Amino acid sequence: MAVPAATEKVLQQYNTHYALVEAVNPHPDALTLTTTVLQDGNGKVQVICAANSLLDIDHLNNEIKRQLSPSTKAEVKDLCEKHELDTCPSVPGVLPLYTIVDQQVLEAKEVQMSTGHNEQTIYVSIDDFKNLCANVTYLTATVALDKLQSANLDHAKDVDDITSAVANFTQLRIKQRLEETLEFPPLPSTAQRIIKLRVDPNADIQDLTDIVEADPSLAAQVVSWASSPYYAAPGKIKSVHDAIVRVLGFDLVLNLSLGLSLGKTLSMPKDAAKGFSPYWEQAVYTATAVEALVSAITPKERPAMGVTYLSGLLHNFGHLILAEVFPPQFSNICRLQEANPYSNHGYIERHVLGVTREQLGSWLLRLWNMPEEVCNAVRFQNEPDYVDEDFVHANLLYIASRLLRKHRIGDAPLEDIPAEVYQRINLDPEKAEEAIEKLLESTTELNMMVTNMGG
């Protein structure tokens, strides 16, 4: 049987030397090639690769930034009949499609290809094949099958394999979503400018004012924050500069602005666990609670207020990530929280997803190059035994969240705070309780601040 006309035309065009061979009797030294037709809204693509490999469509889509999926048998049949072919040839150029050739094919010395007639193939040298590939794209698009084969013949070991696979899947999926879909949104430009300002020894009030005023929504929130009866500022606050100089101070406005900017980056969840404080309510109360606790520590032992306050604003940032990245699992977590209102939410999240909001939140904050003290505080806020770097900020969040939960604010577990946590940060337990109770005398004012933030 002669080679199909469309295939013969291409072989002649490139002066290809070839030999016919039956498909059922492949040439022993030749690498057998196969072709796959994929498509998306931008059209069809032909992928040519070795028959002893697995086409990795996800990897391919990531490489060429498309959303390809296999064409149906009917679509492939129509394509072949249009060119008077029985099957898709693996000879490049026969089908008028954008063609990708797997890079690993080039390691062969000879290749065997379908001509487009059933049971008919040809084999050519790798040099002749490369000549045929004048208009193709080379990419690594496959996984070798031998890498996917298992030598395990003992079913008793299957449990270990399955456990390992589940663990790897979870970790890889989270990494992909955080670093690729996290492509999430990027770090907001306002936050980028504030972070640079934080480490600028020459930064002054006007620099901060310029950044905040460039974001009208942020400027309005800072002014409303300073105007809150909670701070009891004399007279009317008319500007961001006024808010900084007369009421809040440079450090507080800087960290408040950064926390607000990041908090607005992700959408508020449409779903939520009933019976628990909404995101911004938790953020405002925890930040002000931490501020109150720091004030209860003797001046000599006090940590930097700005970092601790920012940690309070961002302590529940991972909650937004759970909702954004894993919506089905997030809904399940909410339902379990409702059924287990006094449990540690970290246990529920590990049960459902294998990772906690604190891990997710600190991971993203690190990707955004946030201060290490804040990242550690967010990550270890529920670990009473945490004594490593920046433990003071993490321990303060631990205490603040649990004292607030006693007053039905937040979603920290209802549990006693170990005495050693207080001792570690030089905070008297009675003074801590008094600070929180005094704070809650301003519930009306704090709730106004929450409302101004859209909480």
N, C-alpha and C positions, 0 to 999 in steps of 0.2 A: 504493500500500500504506500502510495506516495505521501510525502510530507504535505500537510495542508498548505494551501496557497498563501495564506497570510503569514504562516511561519516561514515558508520557503523564501518569501520576499525579504524578510528580515535577515535570514541567514545569508542570502546572496548579497544584500546591501553591505554587510560587514565582512564579506569574503570568509565566512566561517567554515572551517574544516570539521566535518562531523561524521559520525558513524551511526547507522540505525541499529537499535537493539530492542529486543522484546522486553516489555516492562516486567514480565514474570521471571526473566533471567537477567537481572541487573549486572552491569559490568563490575567485576570484583574490585577494581581499583578506583572506581568513580563514586563520588558522593552524590547520592540521589537527592534531587531538589523537589520541593513541593511549592505550590502557590496558593495563597489565600486572598480572597477579595473581601475587603472591609469597606464600610461607608459611614458617613455622617451627613449632616446638613450641607456640607461643602463638597460632597461628591464621593466617588469611589477611589479606593487605593488598592494596589496590588502589592502583596508582600511575598517575596521569594526567600525561602530558607531551607535548611537541611531537613530531610524527612525524619531524622533521628533527634529532633529537638522540639521544644515546646514553645510556641509563639506566646510571648508575654504581652497581651494587649494593653494592660494597664501601664506597663513600662513604656511601650511604644507611644501611647497617647500622651504620656508625660513628656516624652522626648520631642514630639512634633506639635504639642499643644493642640490636640484635637480630641474629639469624643467618638472615635471609631468603634464600630461593632460589626460582627460578621454579617455579610449580605445573606439573604435567604437563598435556598436552593433554587427557587423560581427566578429570582433576580439574576443569579449566576447563569442559569440555563438560558435566559433571554439574552444575556450579554454574549455568551458563546455562540448561540444560533445567529446572532446578528453578524458575526464574523465567520460563519460557516465552520464552526468548531464543535467537537463533541464535548470536550472538557476544557478547563482553563489551562493553557500552556504555561510552563515555567521558563519559557524562553523570553527574556526581557524584550520589550518593544513590540510584541505581537498584539497585545491588547493596548489600546490608546489610553492607558491609565497612568496616573502618577505611581511610580514603582519604587519600592524600597527593597533592597537586598540586604539580608543579614550579614553583618561584617564577618562572621565566623566562616561563611562560605569560602571566603578568599584564602583560607588555610588549606583547602583541598588542592590536589594536583590535577584532578579531572572531575567533571561533574556530569551527571546524567539528568536529562530534562524531558518532561512531557512535551510533545509537539502540539497537542490539541486533539489528536485522534486517540480513541480508546486503545489501550494496550500498546501504544507506540511511543518509544522514547529515543532520544539521541544522546550520545555522550561526546563531550568536547574537552579540549585542554583548558586549564584555568586561564591561560592567556587569551584564547578565543572567547571564553566566557566574559572576561573583562572587557574585551572589545564590544561585546553586545551590551555592556552596561554603561555605555557612553552617557546616557540620560537618566541614570537612576541615582537614588540617594542611598548611601551606605549607613546603616545603623546597627547597633547591637540590639536585636529585638527578640532574642530567644533565650531559653534556659536549656542546657543539655539534659537529656533524659536520664543519663547515668547519675546525675546529681540528685535526681528525684527518686531514685530507686532505693529500696530499703533492704538491708541484709538481715533484718530481724525476722526470724522464723519462730520465735517464742511468744505466744500470745500473752504470757504473763507479763511481758515487758511492754505491752501495748498501753497499759495505764500510765507508765512513765512517759511514753512518747506523746500520748494525748495531753497529759498535764503540761508537758513542755511546750507543745504546740499552742495550747490555749494561752499560756503565759507569754509566749513570743508574739502571738497575734495581738494580744492586748497592748503590749508595749509598742509594737511596730505601728499599730493603728493610731495610738495616741501620739506617737512621734510624728507620723505623717500629718495628722490633723493639726497639730500645734505648729509645725514648722512649714507646712505647705498650705493647708487651708488657713493656717495662721500666717499666712497671707491673710488670715483673719482680717481685721484691719491692721495696718501698720501703726506704729506709735504716732499719735497725733502731733502735728507740727508745734502746737502750743506746748505740749509736754516736752518735746525735744528741746525747745528754747529754754524752758524752765530748768531742765536737767543741766544744761550747759551753764545756766546762771548759778545753780547751786554750787558749782565747783569753781566759780570765778571769784577770786579773792577781792577783785576790784568792783564787784557788782554793787549797785546802790539802789535806792528806792525808785528813782526814775526809770532804771532799767526794768525793774519788775512791773512798774506801772505801765510802761509801754507794751509789755508782753500781754498783760491781762486786758488792757483796753483794746488791744487788737482783736480780741474775741468778745463781741458784745454780750453774748450769753453768759460767759464766765465773769465778765465785769459786773453784770447785774447781780449775779449770785454773790460775789464778794462784797458788794455794797450792801445787799440785803442781809448778809451774814453779820456784817459789822453793825448794821442798824438794829439787829435783834435785841429785844429787851434783856436777853441773857447777858449781854456785855454792858448793858446800862450806860451807853455812851452819852455824854451830855451834848445836846444840840443835834441837828440833822446831819447825817453823813451824805455828802453831796458827790463824792468821787472816789475812785479807787485809791488815789493818793491820800485822800482824807481817811479812808478805811485803814490804810497801812500806818500812817503817822499817828492818828488820834486813838485808834482802837486796837487793832489786831497785831500790829508789828510786822516787820519784814519777814521774819522766819515763819510765822503762822500763815501769812498770806501766801508765801511761796509754796509751802507744803499743802495748804488748802487748795490752791489753784491746781497743783499737780494732781492731787487726789480727785478733784472734780473732773479734770480733763480726762483722766484715765477711766473714771467711772462712767462717763458718757460715751466711751468708745464702743461698748457692747450694748445691745438692746436689753431692756428689762424683760425677764421671762414672762411669757403669757400664762404659763402654768406656775403654780407655787404650792407649797405645802400649807394647808389651811391651819391657822392657829399660831403661826409664827410671824415675827416682825418682817416687813418688807425690806428690800435691800438697802434703800437709802436711810430708813429708820435705824437699821443696825449700824450703818456706817457712821451716822451722826452721833448716836448714843455711845458707840464704842470709842470714837475719837475723843469725845468730850469726857468720857469716863477715864480714859487713859490720861488725859490732861489733868483731871482731878487727882488721880492716884500719884502722878509725878509730883504734884504740888504737896502731897502728903509725905513725901520723902524728904529727909533733911537736905538742905541745899548742897552740902558737901558731897552727898551720895547720889544726887539726882542725875539721870541720864539726859541726853539732849532731847529737849521737848519736841523739836520739829520732826525728827525722824520717828519718834514714838507716835506723835499725832498722825503723821502720814500713814504709818502702819495700821492705826486704828481705822482710818478712812478706807483703806484697801484690804482690811483683814478678810473680807468675805468676797473678794474679787473672783476667786475660783468658782463661786456659785454661778456667776454670770457665764463663765466658760463652760461649765457643765451643761447649762441650758442651751448655749450657742452651738456647741460641738456635738453633744450627745443627746438630742432632744428625746428620743424614746426612752433611753435609760434615765434621763432626768425626771421624766414623768413617773417612772417606776420608783425612783428615789423619793419623790414627793409623797407618793402614796404610802411608802414604807415609813416615812417620817411621821405621817399622820397616825399610822397604826402603832408607832413606837415613839411617842412624843418626848420621852425622857432619855432616850438612848443617845449615844454619841453619834452624830451624823457621819463621822468618819467610818464607823463600823458599817453603816448602811451603804455608804458609797463604795467601800471595798467589796462588800458582798455583791453589789450589782455590777460594778464596773472594774473593780480591782485597783482603783486609785482614788485618792481623796481630792476634794476641792482645794485643800491647802497645797498639795503637790502640784496641781494644775496651775493655781494662781501664782505660786512662786516661780514655776517654770517659765510662764509667759513674762512675768516681770523681769526675770533674768534675761530673756531674749530681747527685751526692750531696754536692757542696760540700766535698770533701776538700781538705786543704791543697795549695796549688799546687805546693809542692816535691815532694810525693809523686806528684802527677799527672805532673809532668815527668820524675821519676826513672823511673816505670813506663813512660812512653811512649818515652823515649830510651835505655833501658838497653842496647840492642844497637847503639848508634850511637857508634863510637869517636871520630868527629869532632865530636860534639856539644859545643859550647862556649858555648851561650847560657845563659839563666836556669837556675839550680839545676844546673849541669853537674856539680858535685862529687858530688851524690847519684847521678846517672845514671851517671857514670864509675865510681863505687865498685861499683855493681851490675854493670857491665860486667866489671870485674876479678874480682869475687867469683865470678860465675857461671862464668867460664872457668877460674879456678883450681880450683874445685870439680869441674868436668867432667874435669879431668885425673885426678881421683881417683874417677871414675865416679859422680859425684853431680850430679843435675840433667840438663837437656837442652840446655844451651848448646852451640854448635858447638865442636868441637875446633880451636882456632886460636890463633896467637900473639897476645899482647897488645902493641900498638904502644908503644914506649918513651914517646912523647909523652903517652899517656894517664896513665901513672904520673907523669910530670913535671908535668902540668897540675894534679894534686891533691897534689903534694908527697909522694908515697908512694914509698919505695925498693922496687924490685922484689924484692930479696933479703929485706927485712923482711916484705914481703907474703907471699912463699912460706913463710917461717918461721912467720908468724902462722897461716896455714891449716894447716900441718903440725901445729902445736901444738894447734890446735882439734880436729883429727881424732884426737888422742890421747884425746879424750873422746867417741869415737863411741858407746860404750855408754850414757853418760849422755844424749847428745843423742837417741839412739833411744828412750830412756825418755820424754823430753819429747814426741817425736813420737807415741808410743803414747798418752800422756795426752791428746793433742789429738784422738785418733781417727784419726790418720794412717795 
